[in-house]
Amino acid sequence: MFQLSLFTECNTNTEALSVLNEVIRRLSDEVTSFNLIENEPYWKVDGWFKTTCNFESIGPFDYHRAEKILRLISDKWLWDKGKTSAHSSVKEMSAVFCDPMIQFSTCWFEDFE
């Protein structure tokens, strides 16, 4: 299982869910199911939404497979010291996301083998 949070520059729930649907489409070969956890205005930035979703994967995760999944969403990621979560940012890293409305993203992986 992994959890993905998308921070999108948009004004409505519908727009944020549309972005999530694009990400889900891109991940369709890597996941078996997903569960929407949150989709609401991001309290820190006006005009942004935070959308968080849990994904079940097709088989176990290792660092290489996690990188493959992350590259489907953005071209640049920075891993934490423990290599269990990563983030990507347009502003800090000049990252290019699969949808231009995504400005920032975090991803946490539950189990690495």
Buried (B, 14 or more C-beta within 10 A) or exposed (E): BBBBBBBBBBEEEEBBBBBBEBBBEBBEEBBEEBEEEEBEBBEEEEEBBBBBBBBEBEEEBEEEBBEEBBEBBBEBBEBEEEEBBBBBBBEEBEBEBBBEBBBBBBBBBEEEE
